[in-house]
Amino acid sequence: MSTHSPNVVLLIGTTIIISLMKADCTAVTEDYNGFELCVTSRRGIKDFSHQNLTDVPSNLSNNTQYLDISYNLIQSLNGAHFSGLFQLCVLKVTHCGLQEISPTAFSHTPALKFLNISHNNLHVIPDISVKQLKVLDLGNNLFSSYQTPESFQNFSNLDLLSIGSTAAPSVSYNDFDPLMNVSVHHLVLGAGIPWENYESGSLAKMESLQKVSIHASFCGNFRMFEKVLVDLNVTKAKSLRFITFFPDNCQVNSDPFKNLRTMAFVQNLTIENTWINSSFMEKLLKNVWLSSVYDLSFVNMTYNEDTPDGFQFHTINHTINLSSVTFNGINHYQYKYPTFNMSVEAFSRLTYLKFSGTGMNILPCRVMSALPSLETLDLSDNLLSESGFWWFMCSPTSAFPKLRQLSLSKNRFSSLSFISQKMNEMKTLESLDLSFNSISLDGDCSWPAGMKELNLGNNNLGNSVFQYLSSNFERIDLSKTGITAITQEALSCFPKLTYLKLSSNSIRVIPVDISLPNLLSLYIDQNAITSIPREALGGVPKLQTLDAGSNPFVCSCESYWFVADFNKSLLLDWPLNYTCSTPPSFADLTLSEFKSSKLSCETGLQVAVALPVIIVISAAIGLVLYKCDGVWYTKMLWVWIRMKRRGKKCSNLLKNASFSYHAFISYSHQDSDWVDSQLLPSMEGAGLSLCAHERDFVPGEWIIDNIINCVESSYKTLFVLSRHFVQSEWCNYELFFAQHRAISVQRDSLVFILLEPIPTDCIPKKFLKLRSILRQQTYLEWPNNERKQQVFWRSLKSMLHIADKSVALKDVALAISDTAALLTDDL
């Protein structure tokens, strides 16, 4: 190593990781997720996975766009299964034990673009033809050969092909002939088993390839791997990905990547799920140094030091193209920190560096100042905290002199105020990612003036977070931060804001007075928003992107303008994620299917239409009244109403003059034992007259009439409250009539006896009035103590004895009634 160049020692891990993640190389979600291709409605999504089906469901609707029947027991597919599914775009049939596919299986699905039939038991590559197909996944099957059928030459739109078999150890020269004129851009080949033979020229025929992923082991047969690289060079592929390239403990004595130096078109190289020794790492990096590769990635790598001094790399006198290095998941077996020793001049042109999922808890001191060209540093998914990133033993002369983007996501940072102060040491920093940490708002923040972007997503911060941000920020991500409300006052502090992400919060309302004149992108999806006001979006005149999906929209006039007038080209996920939640009749209906008339929703238009109609109807009614003496009949009606009211008042005065009973007892028949054995003997023994329904109701009359008569004939109404009382329908009626009498005649005519405690949650909704009465009025509680019972009876008797002067015999009341009627006639 040169003496004038400082050494960099990278401490990559702090924990012993003895398991190796196994990625599914046949997964094609990194390029397509299926939904983006053509799915436009939630109603078109059908998921029948994990249901133990033995056949394709026969009752599928014609509007089915996405069908998943994976993890079932379906052994064959034919044309009848998908008859009528003209809109089917995405089909997934994985892990079903599928053995046979008819050549006409997809003849009725002209719109099919995404087909995943991986992880099955297909013994031959199916002879199918779907012209619109863009993604075909045949990975992890059991065919013995990679010979593609002639029908594959009809895949004029195929962009990604994944093909792999655990029973096919060889690749023959003519296997991919039908694909020679097909513009496949990404090929995933292999199922992770060692290849026994590869015939030169097999892959060279696919000249349209831009990205190739090889999932095979070449341990002990590196000459075959060199032939693969020669063919890939012919295709001019720009991106190479090798998965499970070496199995565990593979001894590498040669230099399998030597041909990389002559592959002028390769720009991206990824080594994934592979065991790598330090000695091989030295050879690989040397070849990369001398190649055209500018992006090198190691994903889920298991690193083993087979040299005593760890990884040693000496500077080569050659211009290096490498500008991006990624370590995403590093596992190691040693009971010490792995060591990388190299001259910093080796990475003087590095602009992108990622150490993610490595277990790093201390950032090496020299990294801060020894990478002069570094613009992006990603240290996500590690164990870093404030003390580990700014280690006390470090004293860098300059902290990342050209760094513009820094990601500290998924670490252990906590103090926002401390971080904001330390960011001022990075003079060129523009973007900081602190998502998925444990950030707390622990004090005032002083952000650097040149910083434009901050991501605080997935930290529990709350509504006050806006107070801790810089007015110079142009891009803010506050997704899933516990925000429940936003105000114009808070947002007005960011006049330069162009990007605002508030996804996955609990925001209910978008302020109508919002004003963000420079905002270009707004994300408010997955909140509690029921409608988007027209006025709110009027305050963002430059808006180019809006994501408001996955909200509980109310399909009413409040959403009419958004459906009818808003520019849908601004919406990222329209109409898939925009569905009605209420009213129930529209639940799960997409907003695009919600139909409402302009007349029913616009007030101005309603007034303009209704006013002439009202004038015409009023004129017609006026004319009819004039012709038919309507004025005279109206006067007579008013006189009749006044007479009825006067008669009712006289009747009320009469009723207030006399009573037949001191009290009417309202109780449940299940409490009759207490009434008969305690209440009646005690009260009537004291000379009081009580009315009990079991004894005093007039036989033959309606129960309702008996209740009304007894309530009106009694000075007070005595309610015996218990759990049985609040469950009785008749008791509810008696309380209702007694309440009305108390309002119109005598306000203190209700007496309540609480026979037993009644929890509030036991009172039905129909007794809601009873709850408020018990809170406002005093009531008597029946005590269990005999001494207290004597006080109870004295209190009750004193309340009812006040009525003695008002209680009269029924025949006296009738006489007064007759007299009052004669006096009224004379007047």
Number of C-alpha atoms within 10 A of each C-alpha: 13 11 7 7 14 14 17 17 17 19 18 25 22 16 16 14 16 11 10 17 14 12 13 14 23 23 16 19 8 6 11 14 12 20 17 10 14 17 21 19 23 18 16 20 19 16 13 16 18 14 12 14 16 12 14 20 11 10 7 16 13 14 15 21 25 25 19 17 24 25 20 21 18 22 17 18 20 16 16 14 18 20 16 16 20 17 20 26 25 25 20 20 23 25 21 24 20 22 17 18 20 14 15 15 20 23 18 19 19 16 19 26 22 25 20 22 22 27 23 23 20 23 16 19 21 18 15 19 19 24 17 18 22 20 24 20 22 26 26 26 26 21 19 17 18 22 17 19 18 14 15 22 19 18 22 17 16 24 19 24 21 23 22 32 28 16 16 19 20 16 21 16 16 15 16 21 19 19 23 16 16 20 19 23 17 23 19 25 24 28 28 21 19 22 20 13 13 18 16 17 17 19 28 21 20 26 21 19 24 20 22 22 21 20 26 22 24 21 19 14 14 17 14 18 20 19 17 20 23 19 20 28 21 17 20 19 24 19 20 20 18 22 26 26 24 22 18 15 11 16 14 15 10 12 14 21 18 18 17 23 16 15 20 14 19 23 18 19 21 17 22 25 25 24 22 26 21 21 19 22 17 15 17 17 15 18 20 22 23 19 23 20 25 18 21 20 19 23 20 24 23 23 18 22 19 13 11 7 12 17 21 16 18 14 16 12 9 9 11 19 18 25 18 20 20 18 21 21 21 21 25 24 16 14 10 12 17 22 18 18 16 21 22 18 18 20 22 16 18 22 20 19 21 19 21 24 22 25 23 25 21 21 20 19 20 21 17 22 17 24 23 21 18 25 20 21 20 19 26 25 22 22 22 22 20 17 12 16 20 19 15 9 8 13 13 14 11 15 23 25 20 19 23 21 19 20 21 25 24 21 24 20 24 18 17 22 18 16 18 18 14 15 18 17 14 19 18 20 24 21 21 21 22 26 25 22 21 19 21 15 17 12 11 14 18 18 22 21 15 16 23 21 20 22 21 24 25 22 20 19 19 16 15 13 17 18 14 17 19 20 18 18 24 21 21 24 21 26 24 23 23 20 22 14 15 18 14 14 11 14 16 14 17 20 16 17 23 21 19 18 20 25 24 22 21 18 21 18 18 20 17 16 15 20 20 24 16 18 23 18 19 20 21 23 22 21 23 18 20 21 21 20 17 15 14 16 20 16 18 19 13 15 19 15 17 21 21 24 23 20 22 20 25 21 26 19 16 16 21 23 17 17 19 16 9 13 10 15 11 14 17 15 19 20 19 21 20 23 26 26 18 16 11 11 10 17 15 16 19 22 24 17 13 16 12 16 10 14 13 12 16 13 11 10 12 13 12 11 12 11 11 11 12 11 10 11 12 12 12 12 11 13 12 12 15 12 9 10 10 14 12 11 11 11 10 10 10 10 10 10 10 11 10 10 11 11 11 12 11 13 14 13 12 15 15 14 13 23 24 20 25 26 27 27 23 25 23 21 15 13 16 15 10 13 18 12 10 12 17 18 12 17 18 12 10 11 12 18 19 24 22 18 17 9 8 12 17 14 9 7 9 10 14 13 12 17 22 15 13 27 26 23 23 23 27 26 29 25 24 26 22 18 18 15 22 21 16 14 11 17 21 16 15 21 21 14 15 24 20 12 20 15 11 9 15 15 11 13 19 21 19 18 17 17 19 13 11 15 8 9 7 10 16 12 11 11 15 11 12 18 13 10 14 12 9 9 11 11 16 15 16 16 15 9 8 9 9 11 14 11 11 16 16 12 12 16 16 10 12 21 13 12 19 15 9 15 19 16 12 12 9 10 18 13 10 13 15 10 11 15 12 10 9 10 7 6 5
